[in-house]
Amino acid sequence: MSEALCWTVVVPHDGRPMTLTEIGDRVSGGAGYHAYETASFEDEEDYLVSSEDSDWAMLVDHSGPLTALLEYNGFRGVHDPVLPRLSVGGRAYSAFWNVNANNRISCAVDGEMVLSFDTTFIEDWIEEPGLARWPELRAMVPYFDWQNGQSWRAAMLTVIELATGARLTEGWTEEERSYLTSQEATTG
C-alpha cells in the first residue's frame, strides 16, 4: 500500500448496500465486466499490474451499508465519471497514489464531483470552494504537510475513515473478497 493504491468508499443515503452488479455497472459504465463473488484476489497476480494489455481489477467489500473498493495499481475510482456514478444516491470518497507520488483525493455526492485534487501542495487547494462540504478533510489539513514530516498518505486514508467509518488496514487485503475485472475502459 505504500507504493500504489486507489481506495474508494461509497456511503448510500438509504442505508442499502450496493450489489456487486450495481458496483460493476457503475464502475464500468455498463461496459463488459466480470464479477467474482468470493475469490482469493492475491492469487490473481496479473490483476495487480496495470497496463493497456491487462484487465483492471477492484477488490470489493461490504460493511453494513458501506461499499469499499480497492485497486492495487489503478486509479479509476478517483476520477470522473466513475466516482460520480458511484455516488448516485449517496456519497463516494476516494484516495489514490502511485509509486511516483502522483496522488488525488476526491469526493462526489449524488452524481456530482464535489472535490478532486492533488494533495501535494496545500496552498494549491486550501481555498477550494467545495472544501466546506467535506469538513473531515478541512480538519485534517495540517496532516497533509509533507514538508514538515507529515504523511499525506496516512492523512488521505484518515480523512476517508473519518467521513465514512470505513478503515483500510494491511490485513484488509489478506481476506477473501469479491472482485471485479474488465478489459473495457471505465472513463467513458
C-alpha positions in Angstrom: 0.0 0.0 0.0 2.9 2.3 0.4 3.6 2.1 -3.3 0.3 2.4 -5.0 -3.4 2.1 -4.4 -6.8 3.6 -5.0 -9.3 3.2 -2.2 -12.9 4.2 -2.7 -15.7 4.1 -0.2 -19.4 4.6 -1.0 -22.0 5.6 1.6 -25.6 5.3 0.4 -28.2 7.7 1.7 -30.8 5.0 2.1 -28.6 2.6 4.1 -28.9 -0.1 1.5 -25.6 -1.6 0.3 -25.0 -1.8 -3.4 -24.9 -5.2 -5.0 -21.9 -6.4 -6.9 -23.8 -6.0 -10.1 -24.6 -2.3 -9.3 -21.0 -1.6 -8.5 -19.8 -3.3 -11.7 -22.3 -1.3 -13.8 -21.4 2.0 -12.1 -17.6 1.5 -12.3 -17.6 0.2 -15.9 -20.4 2.5 -17.2 -22.3 -0.7 -18.1 -19.5 -2.0 -20.3 -18.5 -5.6 -20.0 -17.0 -6.7 -16.7 -16.7 -9.8 -14.7 -17.8 -10.1 -11.1 -16.4 -12.8 -8.8 -18.5 -13.3 -5.6 -15.6 -14.5 -3.4 -12.2 -15.5 -4.5 -8.6 -15.1 -3.5 -7.5 -12.0 -5.3 -3.9 -12.4 -4.2 -3.7 -15.5 -6.4 -4.5 -13.4 -9.4 -1.1 -11.7 -9.8 -1.9 -10.5 -13.3 -4.5 -8.1 -11.9 -2.0 -6.4 -9.6 -0.2 -4.9 -12.5 -2.0 -2.2 -14.5 -1.2 -1.9 -18.2 -3.0 -1.4 -21.5 -2.8 -5.2 -22.1 -4.1 -6.3 -18.7 -7.6 -6.2 -17.2 -8.4 -3.7 -14.5 -9.4 -5.2 -11.2 -11.0 -4.0 -7.9 -11.5 -5.7 -4.6 -15.0 -5.2 -3.3 -16.1 -5.2 0.4 -19.3 -4.5 2.1 -19.5 -3.5 5.8 -23.1 -2.7 6.6 -24.3 -0.2 4.1 -20.7 0.9 3.1 -19.0 -0.4 0.0 -15.3 -0.2 -0.2 -13.3 -0.7 -3.4 -9.5 -1.2 -3.6 -7.4 -1.0 -6.7 -3.8 -2.1 -6.2 -2.3 -0.3 -9.2 -5.1 1.6 -10.8 -6.9 4.8 -10.3 -10.4 4.5 -11.9 -12.3 5.1 -8.7 -10.9 8.6 -8.0 -11.8 10.2 -11.3 -14.8 11.4 -13.4 -17.0 9.7 -14.4 -16.5 6.7 -12.1 -16.7 8.4 -8.7 -19.8 10.5 -9.6 -21.5 7.3 -10.9 -20.7 5.5 -7.7 -22.1 8.4 -5.6 -25.6 8.4 -7.2 -27.9 8.1 -4.2 -25.1 8.8 -1.7 -21.6 9.9 -1.2 -18.3 8.5 -2.5 -14.8 9.2 -1.4 -11.6 8.1 -3.0 -7.8 8.4 -2.4 -5.2 7.4 -4.9 -1.4 7.5 -5.1 1.3 5.7 -7.1 5.0 5.0 -6.7 5.9 8.4 -8.2 3.8 10.2 -5.5 1.2 11.2 -8.0 -1.9 11.4 -5.9 -5.5 12.6 -5.8 -8.3 12.8 -3.2 -11.8 13.1 -4.4 -15.4 13.4 -3.2 -18.6 13.0 -5.1 -22.2 13.4 -3.9 -25.4 12.4 -5.7 -23.7 12.0 -9.0 -21.7 15.3 -8.8 -17.9 15.6 -8.3 -17.5 18.0 -5.3 -13.7 18.0 -4.9 -10.8 16.3 -6.7 -7.2 17.5 -6.4 -3.6 16.5 -5.8 -2.8 16.9 -2.1 0.9 17.6 -2.5 0.8 21.3 -2.0 -1.8 22.5 0.5 -1.6 26.1 -0.8 -3.0 24.9 -4.1 -6.2 23.5 -2.7 -6.8 25.0 0.8 -9.2 27.7 -0.7 -11.2 25.2 -2.9 -14.9 26.2 -2.5 -16.1 22.6 -2.2 -13.9 22.1 0.9 -16.7 23.3 3.1 -18.7 20.2 2.0 -16.0 17.9 3.4 -15.4 19.0 7.0 -13.2 16.0 7.8 -10.8 17.0 5.1 -10.8 20.6 6.3 -9.9 19.4 9.9 -7.0 17.2 8.6 -5.3 20.0 6.6 -2.3 20.2 8.9 -1.6 16.5 8.4 -1.0 16.9 4.7 2.1 19.0 5.2 4.8 16.5 4.0 7.4 19.3 4.0 7.1 19.2 7.8 7.3 15.5 8.1 3.6 14.6 7.9 2.3 11.6 5.9 -0.1 12.7 3.3 -0.9 9.1 2.5 -2.0 8.5 6.1 -3.9 11.8 6.1 -5.8 10.7 2.9 -6.9 7.4 4.4 -7.8 9.0 7.8 -10.0 11.7 6.1 -11.9 8.9 4.3 -12.2 6.9 7.5 -13.5 10.0 9.4 -16.1 10.7 6.7 -17.3 7.1 6.3 -16.3 5.0 9.3 -14.5 2.5 6.9 -11.0 1.6 7.6 -8.3 0.2 5.3 -5.6 -1.8 7.0 -2.9 -4.1 5.6 -4.9 -7.0 6.9 -7.9 -5.9 4.8 -6.1 -7.1 1.7 -5.4 -10.6 3.1 -9.1 -11.7 3.4 -11.0 -13.2 0.5 -13.1 -10.6 -1.2 -15.4 -10.2 -4.1 -13.8 -8.5 -7.1 -14.5 -7.1 -10.5 -12.4 -7.3 -13.6 -12.7 -5.9 -17.1 -10.7 -5.2 -20.2 -13.1 -2.3 -21.0 -12.2 1.3 -20.4 -14.1 2.8 -17.5 -13.6 6.5 -18.2 -16.3 6.9 -20.9 
